[in-house]
Amino acid sequence: MRRRTWGIALGAGAVVVLAAAGIGAAVLTHPAEEPRAVTTATPQRTASPTPTPTLAAVPAEPSQAELAALPLAFHDAVVPQLLDGSHVRPDHRWEIATPRAPLVALYASSAADARPVATLASTVSTIDTPAATAVWGRADGQDGGMLLVSTPARNRTPGDGGDPTAPSATFAWARAADFTVTPTDRMIRVDVQASTVSVVHRDGSVSASEPGRLGTPEDPTPTATATYVEAAYVDARVTYTQGNPIILTGAHSSRIPQYGGNAALTALHYYPDPTGSSHGCVRISAAMTKTLAELPVGTAIWFS
């Protein structure tokens, strides 16, 4: 896994996801036995067994050698097979998925015969903090099967093929058995039109909200983008944050391939100048950085 220092940058793009259905159990029944003419005892009916539901088929667990040969989906990576808003539609599941192993497989399809296209690590590259991701959909079973999760990588960069823009966030299918999935009741909402940042609860209530300073049309903050909290950490090298937490998201700039020689990521962070615009990041107060840093890694973020 690569180890290098990097800074925060900007992001934009649109992303989305797919939901799925559960599995049911068929109930088997047998016709009742006819009573025998030679007996006066009450005839007994044979109980009809109810089979235990089985999970729908999922891809077989890859070998360690197969996982090691796959590209790692991390913030500097470009993995063309990863999904974006043209493939999936976001359905916020209010769940966080934490990898159970150092590397888990990511797929471009939820089919049982799908082959893995990349891996997701259990730690965040370059800062070695525990990783988790947001769940945006399920397929093939309510408690098993496949999960649609956010990834921190791109599937292409601005300028590829002559297109000046690129998706800012990506998704992949993953085996539910490879994750510990926990419920959550909070998410972060960045309202780009209103220039506000809020912590929203599942019941719709808002526990924290304040104005944010966003990007410009040339360096836009993401809109219509579903992503997640990749990390919340303090980096003394980023002096303008003045020791306040940086909330790093999985979203990239839709217009800039890289920033300062590193991945053009979107972050929510403190900035001492209360005026002016950002390069796509979301500038917030020191108090709000601490509030957001208390949310678990993997918390969903919606840029509207």
N, C-alpha and C positions, 0 to 999 in steps of 0.2 A: 504494500500500500504506500502511496506517495506521501512524503512528509515535507511540507514547504509552508512558508509563512504567506499570508494573504490578507488583503484588506477588504473592507466592505465597499460595495458599489451600488448599483441600481438594478431596476428590474421592471419588466412589464410583460404583458402577454395574457393570453386567455387559456383557461384550462377547464376541463370538465370530466364528468364521470357517469358510470353506469350502475344501476342497482340490480338486485336479483331476488329470486324467490327461494322459498324453503323447500324441504322435502317432506313428503307425507308417508304414512305407513298404511299399507293395505291390510284390511282385516279379512282373514280367511274364515269361511263358515262351511259347515258340513250339514247335509240333511239329517234330520232327527231319525233315530232308529225306530222301526216299527215295533210295537209291543208283541211279544210272543203269545200265541193263543193258549199255551199250556201253563202260563203263570198268571198269578193274580197280583204280583208285586208291581209297584209303580215303575214304569219303564224309566231308565236313566238316559239322559242325553249326554253325548260326548262333548266336552267343552271344546270350543273352537279356539285354537291358539292364535295370539296376536304376534306376528313376527316383530323382532326388534328392528327399528329403522337402521339402515346402513347409509353412510355418507356416500354422496355421489362420487364418481371416479375423479381423481385428481392426478396430475403428473407424478410419476415416481420420484422419490427423493434422489437428487443427483449425488454422485460420488464426490468425495473431496477433490479428486483430481479434476473432475469436470468443473466444479466450482472455481478452482484455482485458475483454470484456463479461460474463464469468462472475464469480460471487462467489468471493472468496479464502477458502479453508479455513484459518483461523488461529485462535488460541486464543479470541478474542472473538467469532468468527462463529457464527451459527446457520444451518445449511444443511439444510432438512428432508429433502432427497433422500439425504443420507448414510445409510449402513447402520449398524445396531447389532446387539446380541445376538439380537434377534428375527428378523433376516434372515440372519445368517452365524454360522458356528461356527469358533473359532480352530484353526488347524493350524500350529503354529510351524515355519517353514521354515528357521530358523537362517540367515537372509539379511537383509542390509541394502540398501535401495534408495535411491540418491542421485539426485535430479533432474539431468538433463543440460542443462536450459534454465532460464532464470529463472522461467518458469511452465510447469507441465505439467498436462494435463487429468485430472480425476477423473470416474468414471462410477458410476452406480448399478447397472449391469449389465455383464456381460462379453460380451454379444452383439455381433456385428459391426456391427449397425445402431444401437447405443446412441449417444446424444448426451451430451456432457459436461455435468455439473451444477455443477462447481466447478473451481477450480485449486488446486494446491499449489505454494508458492514454494520456490526453492532456498536461501532464507535465512529465519531465524526472525524473524518480525515483532517490532519494537521493540528487539531486541538485535543484529540484523544478523549473526548467527553462521551458519555453513553448516548447512543442514538435510539430514536424511536420515530415513528411516522404516523400520519393521519390516515384513517380508513375512509374511503369515499364510495365504497360499494362492496357487495358480496355476490358470489355466484355459487351454485351447487351446494346449498345447505346453509342453515342458519348458524350452526355452531362449528362447522367444518368447511370443507371445500376450499374456495379461493377468495382472497381479499383483493380489492383494488386499492392500492396505496400510492401516496406521493413518493417521488424520488427527488434527490437533490441535483440530478444531472440534466443536461440538455439532450434533445434529439437532433438539433441542428443549431447553427449560430447565424446571427444576422449577416447577410451578404452571401450566404450559401446559395448557389444557383442563380445569383443575381437578385434574389429577394432581399430587400433591405431590412426586413423584420423577421423575427423567429418567435416561436412559442416560448413563453417565459417559464413555464412549469411543465413537468412531465409526470406520468403515472405508469404503473405496471401492475400486472396481476402477480400474486404470490400465494403460496400454500399457507392456509391458516394454521396448519400444524407447525409451521416454522416460527410462529410468533406467539407471544403472550398478549392477548387482547384485553384491554381494560376500558370500562366506560368512563366518559368524562362529561361534565355538564357546562363547560365554558369553551368559548372560542374567541378569537380576535377578529374584529371587523374594522376594515379601513374603508371609510366612505370617501372616495376620491373627489366626488363632486362637492360634498360638504366639507372636505378637508378635516375629517374627524377620525379619531382612533378610539375604539370602545372595546370593553370586555363584555360579551353578551352571553347570558346564560340560556340553557336549553328552553326554559319557560318564556324566553323573550325579554326578560328583565336585563337591565344594564347596570353593572356594579361599578364601572369606571368609564369615563369618557372625557376627552379633551380635544382641542384643535391640534392638528398636525401640520407641519410644513412639508410640502410634497415637491415633486419634480416639475419640470416644464414640458411643453409639447415636444421639444427636441429631446429631452431626457426624461421621459414620462415615468411616473409611478404606475405599477400594474393596475389594470382595471379588468373587471369580469374574470378574475383569476382566483382559483382555489389552490392553496398551498398549505404549508405547515411551519411550525417552529422547529428549525433544524438544530439550533443551539441557543443558549442564553449564557453569556460568559463576559468576563472583563478582560480587556486587552490594553495594558498600559502603553503599548506602542501606538495605539490610536489615541493620540493625546487630546483631541478635541472632545472625546467622550468623557474626559475628566474623571475616570475611574468608575463611571456608571456602566451598568450592564448593556451589552449589545445583544439585541434579539435578532438572530440571523434567520432568514426565511429560506425556503426552497425555491424561491422565484428568482429568475434572471432578467436582465434587461432585454426587452424585445428589439432594441436598436443598436446596442453596443456589444461587440463580441467579448471584450474584456476591459477591465478598469485597473489601472496601475500595474499592469502585467499579470493580473489575477482574474479569476472568474468574476463577471459583472453581476454580483448578487445584490438582492434587495435586503436591507436591514432596517429595523426600527431602532433608533439610537438618539442619544442626547447630542445637542449641538449648542454651543454657548451663544451664538448670534440669534436673537429671537426674530430676526427679519430675514427676508430673502428665501430663495427656493433651494432645493437639494438637487443632486444629480440622479434623482429617482428614488432614493431612500426616503424614509419617513422620519422626520425630526420631531422628537417628543421631549417632554420635560423629564428631568431626573427622577421625579416621583413616579411618572408613568413607566419608565424603564424598569424600576424596581417592581412595580405591580405586574408587569408582563413577565418579568423574569421568574416570578413565583409560579407561573403556570407550568405544567409539565411539558418537557420536550415532546414533540409530536402533536401538540395542540393545533387544531385546524385554524387557518387564517383565510378569510375571504376578503379580497380587494374588490369592492363594488364600484 
